[in-house]
Every structure is written in C-alpha cells, then in structure tokens.
Amino acid sequence: MAQGDPNVREEAAGWLMRQRDPVRADWEAFTDWLEADPAHNAAYEAVALADADLGDIVVESRGAPAPSNDDMPLPVHRRRRLAPLFGAAAAVAAGFVAYPLLTPMAATYAVETKAGERRLVTLDDGTRIEMNGDSHLSLRKGDNRYASLDRGEAAFTVVHDPQSPFEVKVGDAILRDVGTVFNVTRSGYGMEAAVAEGAVLYNPDGEAVRLDAGKVIRVSASAVSVKAVDPATVATWRQGRLVYQGASLARIAADLSRNLGTRVDVAPELANEHFSGVIMLDHDRARLFARVGALLDVAAVRTGHGWHLKPRKRAGR
C-alpha cells in the first residue's frame, strides 16, 4: 500500500489527532498500525511534516550495536514529536494540502566507528556494509538503496536490483552498483573506490566511468585516475592485511591509524615517499612497528600519542 493512498493519509491524520488527546491516545494500537506497513509510517511523517520542523527528522545513532534499518528508533513514536498540528492534520484528511507537502523526507541516521573499531551494518534487503575504524556513514530510514560515506572506509556487498540500483554518495561523487562488491575510502587525500566483484558506475549522470572488477578509481583535488588492481586485494583490511601499490607513506600512516586505533604520523619529508607491498596487522604494536619500519625503510618511534615514522639513520652519517 503506497503512502500516497488517500485512505492511508486519512488514517495517518486520524492517528495524529487521536495521539494528541490523552483520553483518546492508544500508543500500543498506534505502534501496531505503524509497523503493519512501511507506508503507514511514511504517511504519518508526511502529515507531521506539513507543519513540523524539518530539522527534527534527523536521527543519529552513535554507539548502538551494528544497526540494520529496522534497528533504528522511529522518531514518530515519541510523544515529543506530536506538536500542535491539528490544523495541518485536518487539512490533509480533507484533501486540502497540496500533494508536494505529502512527500516525506527520508529520515537519516548516522553510524560511526572509532579508530580501531569495526562494525557491520546489514540493511533490510541483505546488503552488507562493513565499516573500518574512524568512519562515518549516513543512511536513510526505510531506504535500502542509499548510503553516504562521510569519512573513513567501508566495504559494500550489495544485493543488486536493476530497477532500483544502490548508490553511495562520497562528497560530490556518486557510485552506483551494477551487482557489486566494492571498497570505498574517503579521507583528506580524496576518494578511492576499488571493485572486487561486478561493476560500479562513477558519477552515472556525469562522467559515467564504468569500473569493472579489478579496477580502482582515485579522485583527488587535482586528478582522477583509473588503474588496475588485483580483485583479491580489495578490502583485505577485513582480514588484517593492508595491500599497497605505490601508496604514499602519508596514506599508509592514515590507514594504520584507522585500523589500529593508535595515532600514526609521518615526518613531512617522508610523506610523499611511496611503498608497494603488504603490511600484516598485529595486536603486538612493538612487533608490528618493527616490521613496518623495516618494510618502509623508516624508523618507527613510539611517542606519547602513538607512533612516528621518520627517516632512518644511515651508517656513517
């Protein structure tokens, strides 16, 4: 049943008016009505939005365990959302409110991880989003076809629907799935998307660059490049392996910080040096950074706030 159905709109308006009256309010029945059909919640929010503060509709979840869409609380269940909207509700019930006002804005909520923390988000359609540390993801309540990676890194395993493709917003860019497993990183250095299975379209309504499995796109303020990558190395951070092909030491330091939950910085003169190879993560930090120093040919020094990568002293200097 669509929330645009006049009968549903009238029911929603009726519930809004009843719940404002302590004598007529029936919260248990109201909750049952909301949960009986997703269209009921959409219609109820459309009624409320006719006169409500749109800022109220943003819902954030920080620290909740790996939510799916159904795990997030519905803001309309709270008494404090029921502001004096009798006039707007009656107008909707009578059909006097213009239809554009009945189109609800999808409620958004945030899922965030701390550095060193990982989290799995499973959407209602089975799409899986595995979040790396120090990452921030925005999702829409009731919308399994959208995500926004605001910061950090996430691996997406998408349940493909050609009639309603899944899209990831990364800053000004859009990534659209074509039956896909892919990894996305967003940091101060720009955006990177690598495809392990299927394909992704980069900015489908603009450049429409198709990235098949084994391709990676890197976007910075100064350049856009598409290169080959071994699909087996995509999102290997999930298995404790960081795989690099010509990555800067600044990027590697940021990745180590994200994965370990320990601050790692690099001396400015080394930031643009490059490395190709594999770093195996290790819970023993001293052992790990001894290996990192040898691999990167740098000195890894423990500091008060974490680890610092600096030039190695050479014999005879």
URBEL-V25960 format. One record per helix or strand of 2 or more residues. SS is the DSSP state (~ for helix, > for strand). FROM is the first residue (numbers start at 1). TO is the last residue. If there is no record, write none. Layout:
ss = {SS & SS}
from = {FROM & FROM}
to = {TO & TO}
This chain:
ss = {~ & ~ & ~ & ~ & ~ & ~ & ~ & ~ & ~ & > & > & > & > & > & > & > & > & > & > & > & > & > & ~ & ~ & > & ~ & > & ~ & > & ~ & > & >}
from = {6 & 27 & 38 & 54 & 69 & 75 & 79 & 86 & 99 & 108 & 119 & 128 & 136 & 143 & 167 & 173 & 181 & 190 & 199 & 209 & 215 & 224 & 231 & 236 & 241 & 249 & 263 & 268 & 274 & 285 & 298 & 306}
to = {19 & 36 & 49 & 57 & 71 & 77 & 81 & 94 & 102 & 112 & 122 & 131 & 140 & 157 & 170 & 177 & 187 & 197 & 202 & 212 & 219 & 228 & 233 & 239 & 248 & 260 & 266 & 270 & 280 & 296 & 302 & 311}
